[in-house]
Amino acid sequence: MIKKIKLTIIALTIFSSAFSQEDNRVLSKGDKLYNNLSYIKSIEVYEKVANSGYKSVELFQKLGDSYFFNSDFLSANKWYAELFQLNEKVDNIYYYRYSQTLKSVGNTKLADEYLTKFAKSNADDTRSKEFNKNKNYLLEIENNSNRFKIENLGINTEFSDYGAAINKDTLVFSSSRLPEKGKSKRDDWTSDYFSALYSATIGKENGKVSNVRFFSEEIQSLFHESSPVFTKDGKTMYFTRNNVLKNKKINSGKVNLLKIFKADFVNGKWTNVTELPFNNNDFNCAHPMLNPDETKLYFVSDMPGGFGDSDIYYVDIQDNGFGLPNNLGNNINTQGKETFPFIIEDELYFSSDGHLGLGGLDVFVTSINDKNFNNKINNIGKPVNSSFDDFSFCKLNNSKYGFFTSNREGGKGKDDIYSFIEIKKLETNTIFEGVVVDKENNEPLQNSTVTIYDKLHNEIGKVTTNDKGEFTFNNVMNKPLAYLKAESTDHETIELSAPNNSNKIILALPRIKNQITKGTDLAKYLNIKDIQFDFDKFNIRRDAEVDLQKILIVMNQFPDINVIIKSHTDSRGSNIYNRKLSEKRAKSTLEYLVSKGINRNRLVSFGFGEDKLLNNCKDGVDCNEEEHQLNRRSEFIVD
């Protein structure tokens, strides 16, 4: 028996050793592919190892990354989930990447939990700062949504079709579709054919796109061409191409780098293809875009000195060439990826995975009417944006029509081009202003306080009026405003729904009448319907705080009054239970007021349960919810 056990142990040891050696051999092959950026091929190798039962932080990181870098967020999510199930220490960036993929599978709650972990461990990261400043960002995106009608173009294929640009009545785009000639090689990164430029006709009456054809043999190389932009006269084109010379990739690390090129349209052909002088063999420059007067060329680069994975830059177009690259700054550029700029009139559209979004790349817009690019960044919302990559947004001049690219589910290929109609313009005027006056004589009320809240009763902003009673909020008009509150000494506090435009608003406050005497119920006096509590709970809710603020104002304005807090329930539940619950609620209300600075000696609380019903809805009587609600109330009796 002992001999059998020894033989078994020896056999297991030999098997384990052989398995480990094979595992390491395969992993080494996968690592070589991964380090050469052959991500699709590395996935095949890594998944073979993972499916055999092998687990490690490095394996799951590289598997997740290989999918993530190919924008396959659903598959990346699977392996990042495996990574975090190991409960081992990982680099902080994986909190962010996992968060992005969680959005793609629809788990926004868990996504924000991991975004919170990322923010705690990377407090100085621009993405962390933005999240900590606006944790209700999904409400803001919702407020910006439903302004577009979108449609998948009929010209899309099962491959990648992306990067549309408009040249008069022609749509020029990139595609990795099966090559008719020339491009038989595949990109190691994606295993797709290298992209070529194609064109299609835009219908003048209906905007429909048809008649796809090859764009230009003169432009084509054996590698990628993409993201063109044209001058207004159609005689000059800037576009992105691989770092090539005589159809050979040239860079020391064999990395598929990108450069920006220029071409001229002469006698019906594209010619004089030249490389722009700010390109470099050590970093990428891509996705050119002209400003409206064609004096600046915007582009994307990961050159040294930037803020993140890729930043947006511009150069001045001069008579004798181009100026030096200028970074747009850290209001626009984050420590993530900013890419595919598009400019129309005074607006800059771009895609980013560093600003707060729905997952993957989202399209954002900002005003560029100041040279520092410090205006508010707005997520343009659904349906253009999704939980996948959405990019290459462009619009026709003086039109509500345009195009963008997405790899969302339901498309025909890896990337598809969509057309859109902008039904409603985004409110980009971020200034909201008004004046607070006395209702009786229209005199301005200096040092009044005006506060704006969102739908969840979170304070968005608070300002104080000047000597003319005027106030101004900046960067709030495109947020999900719900209501505002105005307060002033010796005047009643008023609340009203937030305006849906940027017109100047007048807030007229009535004077407080000297009606507060012993026995006055402040709840009735201030039109407080009820202090709401969650079922079977007694903690103060956010919406209840809004009403309790009114009590605070009166008690501060009249420091000589004391208040008796009386809490009542309806008849549902036992009498003893309701009495205890109402006592806890009254006590909780008292403690809230004390926490806000009211002297405890001015307050006393009682819970009456169901003892003082206002109607006949006692035990055994069938009443509707509205009738029960009448009995659930709080009283604030002046003593």
Secondary structure, 3 states (H helix, E strand, C coil): CHHHHHHHHHHHHHHHHHHHHHHHHHHHHHHHHHHCCCHHHHHHHHHHHHHCCCCCHHHHHHHHHHHHCCCCHHHHHHHHHHHHHCCCCCCCHHHHHHHHHHHHCCCHHHHHHHHHHHHHHCCCCHHHHHHHHCCCHHHHHHHHCCCEEEEECCCCCCCEEEEEEEECCEEEEEECCCCCCCCCCECCCCCCECCEEEEEEECCCCCCEEEEEECCCCCCCCCCEEEEEECCCCCEEEEEEECEECCEECCCCCCCCEEEEEEEEECCEEEEEEECCCCECCECEEEEEECCCCCEEEEEECCCCCCCCEEEEEEEEECCEECCCEECCCCCCCCCEEEEEEEECCEEEEEECCCCCCCCCEEEEEECCCCCCCCCCEECCCCCCCCCCEEEEEECCCCCEEEEEECCCCCCCCEEEEEEEECCCCCCCCCEEEEEEECCCCCECCCCEEEEEECCCCEEEEEECCCCCEEEECCCCCCCEEEEEEECCCECCEEEECCCCCCCEEEEECECCCCCCCCCEHHHHCCCCCCCCCCCCCCCCHHHHHHHHHHHHHHHHCCCCCEEEEEECCCCCCHHHHHHHHHHHHHHHHHHHHHCCCCHHHEEEEEEECCCCCCCCCCCCCCCHHHHHHHCEEEEEEC
